Amino acid sequence: MQTNAIKLFAKKSLVLSAVLLSFSQSVALANDYEVTVLAGQMSGSDFRSADGNQSIDVGNDTNIAIGFAWQDSPNGQGQILLNRVSHELDQINTDVDIVYAHFNGIAQFRQQNYVTTVGLGLGGALFDANDSEIFPSATVAVGTRYEFTPNFALVTELRAYATLTDEDSDIFCQGENCAAQVDDSIYIDTNISVGIAYSF
């Protein structure tokens, strides 16, 4: 009789342990995804006048980014990041809008609620001025995050983009008339951003 009671208790304990393990895993999975919104300042490489004789400065302009990430491992994320900036080229009274779209891998180095991040990504950049064109690009980033709660974190990021452009691109041209030209075969944009990440 006592043996049966012990067996029944053991079975119930095993079932309860399985239920608790399943619950703890579902809680862990509840924060497997993350949405991040960032805003900051971005500065880019110079362009060149249509005749090639004058450098056209690119100043600091506001960028806005949104990222969707998933926890790939305890210390790593995959992320799709969209980042947009509109560079004002005052010397030629023209704007060039750039939208970056990248798939990133992010390594996380955790110290309690404080996390240092390093990211690498590949994707493309849409340049839109008088005409538009898509170029391949890569990105690298270093950042920090402070987790106020399991769901909210303050994020800071320093990021650089390298875009493989075409010096013969017509993005600044309307027909035969060109306001400027791409200065080099690699266009660099750097930015510093601050934002909020929400995990769910």
N, C-alpha and C positions, 0 to 999 in steps of 0.2 A: 504494500500500500504506500509506504513511504518512498519506495523506489519510483513508483508511478508519478507521485507528486513532484519528485525531483526532476524526472524526465519532462513532465508538463511545464514546470518552471523554466527549465533549460530551453525548451522549444519557444515559450513565450518571450524569453529574454532574447533569443536569437532573432525572432520576428521583430521585436521592438528595436533591436540594434540595427537591423536592415532598414526599418522605416526611418530611424534617426539618420542613418548614413545617407539614405536617399534624399531626405529633407535637407541635410547639410550640403549635399551636392547641388540640389536645385537652388539653394540660396547663393552658393558660389557662382552658379551659372547665371544668376539674376543680374550680375554686373559684368557680363561678358561683352557688352556693347557700349559704345561711348560716342557721344556727339560733342564736338568742340567748336566754339565760335571764337574767332580771333579778329583783332583790329590792330593796326599799327602803321608804321612808316616804312616806305620802300624807296630805294634809290637804285638807279640803273646806269648802265653804260651810256656813253654819249652816242648820238647819231652824227651824221655829216650832211652838210648842205648838198643840194643836187649837183653842184659843180665840183664838189669834193674839196673845196678850199677852206671851208669853215666848219669848226666843231659845234654841234648843237647840244647844249647841256641838258641833262636829265636831272631834275632836282628830287627832293624828298616829297613823295606823294602818299596819300592815305591808301592802305590796302585793307581789304576785308576777306577773311577766309572762313571756310567751314569744312570740318573733317568728320568722317564717319570711320570709327575704328572698331576692331574686334580683338579680344584677348586671345592670342595664338598660343601663348605659353605663360607660365607664372611671371616671366620677366620680358615678355615681348608682345608687341601688337602688330597687326596689319592695319593699314589705314588708306582710305581714299581721301585726298585733300584737293579742294578747289580754292584757288586764291586769285583775287581780281584786284588790279590796280589800273588807274588812269593817269598816265604821265602827261603833264602839260608841257608842251614844247613852245615856250613863249617867243623864241626867236623866229619861228615860222608860223605862229598863231595856229597851231595844230595840236590835237591830243592823239596819243596812241594808247588804246585800251589793250591790256594784256590779261588773258585768263589762263592760269596754269592749272592743269589737271594731272595729278600724279598718284601712283600707287607707291606707298611707303612701307618700309619695314622699320619698326621702332624698338630699340633696346631700352629697357628700364632698369635703373640702378637705384634700388629702394633703401631708404633709411627712415624707417617708421612712416610718418606721414609725408615726408619729403622725398621726392623722386627726381633724379636726374635722367634726362632722355637724350638719346642720340638716334637720328633718323637718316635713312638714305632712300631715295625714290627715283623712279623713272616714269616718264609720261610725255606730255606734249604741252605746247604753248600756242594759244591763238592770239596773233597780233592783228589789231584792227585799227587802221587809221583811215586813209582814203580808200584803201582796199584791205582785204583780210587774207591771212595765210596762216597755216598751222605748221609749226616746226617741232622736231623732237627735242626734249630737254631732260635734264637730270637735276636733282635737288639734294642738298645735305643740310641737316639742322641739328642744333644743340639746344636743349631747353630744360626747364624745371617745372615741377608741378607741386603744389602744396594741397593736400587733400583735407579739406575742412570736415567732410563727412565721407562715408563710403560712396556717396553718389555725386558729390560736388568737389571740384578741384579748381584752384587758380593756376593758370598756365602761362608761362612766359617762354618765348622762343626766338632764337636768332637763326635765320634761314638764308641760304643762298641758292639761286637758280642759275644754271648754265644752259643756254639754249643754242642749239646749232642752227644758226640763221644762214641766209643766202644774201651775199652782198649785192646780187642783181635783183633782189626782191622788189616788187612793185607796190608794197604796202603804202607808200607815200605818194603814189601816182594816180592821176586821173587821166586816162588815155596816155598821151605823150608828155603831159605836164607833170613833173615830179617836184614836190616841195623839199624832199630830203632823201637820204639813202642810208641803209644800214652800214655802220662804220667798219664792222669786223665780222668774221665768220662765227664768232661765239659772242653772244649777248649775255651779260651778267646782271642779275637783279639781286639785291640783298635787302633783307627787311628784318625789323625787330617788331614783335607783336606780343600783345597781352590778351588773355581771354579766359573763358570759363568752359570747363569740361563737365558734362553730365553723363554719368554711367547708369546703365539700367540692365 
